[in-house]
Amino acid sequence: MRKVIILILSLFLIIGVKAQMNYLEKGNKLIYFGIAIGVNYGDYKAVRRPKLDALQTDSVKLVSSKFGPGFDLGIIGNLQFHKYWDLRLVPTLSFSDKSLEFTNQDDEVVRKTVSSIYLSMPLYLRYKSKPIKDFRFFVLGGMRYNYDLNSNSNERNTESQILVNKHDLGVEMGFGFQIFFPSFVLSPELKVYHSVSNIKRPNEGLIYSRAIDKMFSRIFTLTINLEG
């Protein structure tokens, strides 16, 4: 993960020292494409079972979530239907590790990690500010659907594991800025995702699973977009 971050930052610095030309003078394209490379940090928002069910999980004193690292690689399809508005579809292959820690009554801590490989289909509406020379800000938001390609693996479906659904739907929003170069646009952006559907699957044989009523995904993503 450190090597990936260093590579992305190095790319940004190398490009940044090059002489700039006003890419906007070449006109705005209706449709254009690009690639998105990013790093993500995700966790689960876990909701405990109601107190009425406490007898089933009374040995679990605390449930906490721990962020885990990941990596994204996507393809950008952009429809610029207005001077300041875009509609963006970014199919992405996303690798993610999320962990939950359970503290028992004797203060023993048990960690359960879920490794996922998502095929994500986010659809964004983006608003861009008025350009200042070769630079402008933007904000974006939309819906994101995740399909977990790793959901059927043996590692993910053992009796000792927290089980999650293969389908996940949520809301994602973020902000960033564009830097225009002679033949491409560089766009760093920061996004936050929160699922709206409960992704927990029952595993009544595992006391740690019984301690959780609902689970939701939360993901923070830093992306570098290169667009033609």
C-alpha positions as CSV (number, residue, x, y, z in Angstrom):
1,M,0.0,0.0,0.0
2,R,2.9,2.4,0.8
3,K,4.4,1.7,-2.6
4,V,1.1,2.4,-4.3
5,I,0.8,5.8,-2.5
6,I,4.4,6.7,-3.3
7,L,3.8,5.8,-7.0
8,I,0.7,8.0,-7.2
9,L,2.3,11.0,-5.5
10,S,5.4,10.6,-7.7
11,L,3.2,10.7,-10.8
12,F,1.5,13.8,-9.5
13,L,4.8,15.6,-8.9
14,I,6.3,14.6,-12.2
15,I,3.3,15.9,-14.1
16,G,3.0,19.0,-12.0
17,V,6.5,20.3,-12.9
18,K,5.7,20.3,-16.7
19,A,4.8,23.6,-18.4
20,Q,1.0,24.1,-18.6
21,M,-1.1,25.2,-21.5
22,N,-4.8,26.1,-21.4
23,Y,-6.6,22.9,-22.4
24,L,-9.9,24.8,-22.1
25,E,-9.0,26.7,-25.3
26,K,-9.3,23.5,-27.3
27,G,-13.1,23.3,-26.5
28,N,-15.1,21.1,-24.2
29,K,-15.8,17.6,-25.4
30,L,-19.3,16.1,-25.1
31,I,-18.0,12.6,-24.3
32,Y,-14.6,11.6,-23.1
33,F,-12.9,8.8,-21.2
34,G,-10.1,8.2,-18.7
35,I,-8.6,6.0,-16.0
36,A,-9.0,6.3,-12.3
37,I,-6.3,5.0,-9.8
38,G,-6.9,5.3,-6.1
39,V,-6.4,4.0,-2.6
40,N,-9.3,3.4,-0.2
41,Y,-9.8,2.9,3.5
42,G,-13.0,1.1,4.6
43,D,-14.8,-0.3,7.6
44,Y,-18.2,-1.5,8.8
45,K,-20.7,0.4,10.8
46,A,-22.0,-2.3,13.1
47,V,-25.3,-2.0,15.0
48,R,-25.5,-4.1,18.1
49,R,-28.5,-6.4,18.7
50,P,-31.3,-4.9,20.9
51,K,-30.9,-5.3,24.7
52,L,-33.8,-7.8,24.7
53,D,-31.5,-10.2,23.0
54,A,-28.5,-9.6,25.2
55,L,-28.7,-13.1,26.8
56,Q,-27.6,-14.6,23.5
57,T,-24.5,-12.4,23.3
58,D,-23.7,-11.4,26.9
59,S,-20.1,-12.6,26.6
60,V,-19.4,-9.9,24.0
61,K,-18.8,-6.7,25.8
62,L,-17.8,-4.4,22.9
63,V,-17.9,-4.3,19.1
64,S,-15.6,-1.9,17.3
65,S,-14.7,-1.3,13.7
66,K,-11.2,-0.9,12.3
67,F,-10.3,0.7,8.9
68,G,-8.5,-1.4,6.4
69,P,-6.6,-0.4,3.2
70,G,-7.5,-1.1,-0.4
71,F,-6.8,-0.3,-4.0
72,D,-9.0,0.9,-6.9
73,L,-8.6,0.8,-10.6
74,G,-11.4,2.1,-12.8
75,I,-12.4,3.4,-16.3
76,I,-14.1,6.7,-16.6
77,G,-16.9,7.5,-19.0
78,N,-17.9,11.2,-18.9
79,L,-20.9,12.9,-20.5
80,Q,-20.6,16.7,-20.4
81,F,-24.2,17.7,-21.0
82,H,-23.7,21.3,-19.7
83,K,-20.9,23.8,-19.4
84,Y,-20.6,23.0,-15.7
85,W,-22.4,19.7,-15.3
86,D,-21.2,16.1,-16.0
87,L,-22.7,12.7,-15.8
88,R,-20.0,10.1,-15.0
89,L,-20.0,6.3,-15.0
90,V,-16.8,4.8,-13.5
91,P,-16.7,0.9,-13.6
92,T,-14.1,0.0,-11.0
93,L,-12.3,-3.0,-9.6
94,S,-11.8,-2.4,-5.9
95,F,-9.8,-4.4,-3.4
96,S,-10.8,-3.8,0.2
97,D,-10.1,-5.2,3.7
98,K,-12.5,-4.4,6.6
99,S,-12.2,-5.6,10.2
100,L,-14.4,-5.8,13.3
101,E,-13.0,-6.3,16.8
102,F,-15.0,-8.0,19.5
103,T,-14.0,-7.6,23.2
104,N,-15.2,-10.3,25.5
105,Q,-16.0,-10.0,29.2
106,D,-12.5,-11.1,30.1
107,D,-11.1,-8.3,27.8
108,E,-9.9,-10.8,25.2
109,V,-10.0,-9.1,21.7
110,V,-11.0,-11.2,18.7
111,R,-10.6,-9.6,15.2
112,K,-12.6,-10.7,12.2
113,T,-11.4,-9.4,8.8
114,V,-13.5,-9.6,5.6
115,S,-11.5,-9.3,2.3
116,S,-13.5,-8.2,-0.7
117,I,-13.0,-7.7,-4.4
118,Y,-15.7,-5.4,-5.6
119,L,-16.9,-4.8,-9.1
120,S,-18.3,-1.3,-8.5
121,M,-20.6,0.7,-10.8
122,P,-20.9,4.2,-9.4
123,L,-23.0,6.8,-11.3
124,Y,-22.2,10.4,-10.4
125,L,-23.5,13.9,-11.1
126,R,-20.7,16.4,-11.1
127,Y,-20.7,20.2,-10.8
128,K,-17.6,22.1,-11.9
129,S,-16.7,25.7,-10.9
130,K,-15.8,28.4,-13.4
131,P,-12.2,27.7,-14.5
132,I,-9.4,29.9,-13.3
133,K,-6.8,29.7,-16.0
134,D,-5.9,25.9,-16.0
135,F,-7.6,25.0,-12.7
136,R,-11.1,24.5,-11.3
137,F,-12.9,22.8,-8.4
138,F,-15.7,20.3,-8.5
139,V,-18.1,18.4,-6.3
140,L,-19.9,15.2,-7.2
141,G,-22.4,12.8,-5.8
142,G,-24.5,9.8,-6.7
143,M,-25.3,6.1,-6.2
144,R,-22.8,3.2,-6.2
145,Y,-23.5,-0.5,-6.6
146,N,-20.9,-3.0,-5.4
147,Y,-20.8,-6.7,-6.4
148,D,-18.4,-8.8,-4.3
149,L,-16.5,-11.1,-6.6
150,N,-14.9,-12.8,-3.5
151,S,-18.2,-13.6,-1.7
152,N,-18.2,-17.3,-2.7
153,S,-14.6,-18.1,-1.6
154,N,-14.1,-20.8,1.0
155,E,-12.3,-18.3,3.3
156,R,-15.3,-16.0,3.4
157,N,-17.9,-18.7,4.1
158,T,-16.5,-20.5,7.1
159,E,-18.5,-21.0,10.3
160,S,-16.0,-18.8,12.2
161,Q,-16.4,-15.8,9.9
162,I,-18.7,-12.8,9.8
163,L,-20.8,-13.3,6.7
164,V,-21.7,-10.4,4.4
165,N,-23.9,-10.2,1.3
166,K,-22.4,-10.1,-2.2
167,H,-24.6,-7.1,-3.2
168,D,-24.1,-3.6,-1.7
169,L,-25.8,-0.4,-2.6
170,G,-25.1,3.1,-1.2
171,V,-24.5,6.8,-1.6
172,E,-21.2,8.3,-2.5
173,M,-20.1,12.0,-2.6
174,G,-16.9,13.9,-2.8
175,F,-14.9,16.9,-4.1
176,G,-11.7,17.5,-6.0
177,F,-10.1,19.8,-8.6
178,Q,-9.0,19.7,-12.2
179,I,-5.6,20.7,-13.6
180,F,-5.6,21.1,-17.4
181,F,-2.6,20.1,-19.5
182,P,-2.0,20.2,-23.3
183,S,-3.5,16.8,-24.0
184,F,-5.1,15.6,-20.8
185,V,-6.7,16.6,-17.5
186,L,-5.4,15.6,-14.0
187,S,-8.2,15.4,-11.4
188,P,-7.4,14.3,-7.8
189,E,-10.6,13.7,-5.8
190,L,-11.7,12.6,-2.3
191,K,-14.9,10.6,-1.9
192,V,-16.9,9.0,1.0
193,Y,-19.3,6.1,0.5
194,H,-21.9,4.8,2.9
195,S,-24.2,1.8,2.1
196,V,-27.9,2.1,2.6
197,S,-28.6,-1.6,2.7
198,N,-27.9,-4.0,5.5
199,I,-25.1,-6.3,4.2
200,K,-25.0,-8.7,7.2
201,R,-25.8,-12.4,6.5
202,P,-26.9,-14.6,9.4
203,N,-24.4,-16.9,11.0
204,E,-26.2,-18.0,14.2
205,G,-23.5,-20.5,15.0
206,L,-21.0,-17.7,15.7
207,I,-21.5,-15.6,18.8
208,Y,-19.8,-12.6,17.3
209,S,-22.2,-12.6,14.4
210,R,-25.2,-12.9,16.8
211,A,-23.9,-9.8,18.6
212,I,-24.6,-7.7,15.4
213,D,-28.0,-6.7,14.2
214,K,-27.0,-4.8,11.1
215,M,-23.9,-3.8,9.2
216,F,-23.2,-1.1,6.7
217,S,-20.1,-0.3,4.6
218,R,-18.2,2.9,4.9
219,I,-15.3,3.7,2.5
220,F,-13.1,6.7,2.0
221,T,-11.3,6.9,-1.3
222,L,-8.5,9.1,-2.7
223,T,-8.4,8.9,-6.5
224,I,-6.2,10.3,-9.2
225,N,-8.1,10.7,-12.5
226,L,-6.4,11.0,-15.9
227,E,-8.8,12.1,-18.6
228,G,-8.4,12.8,-22.3
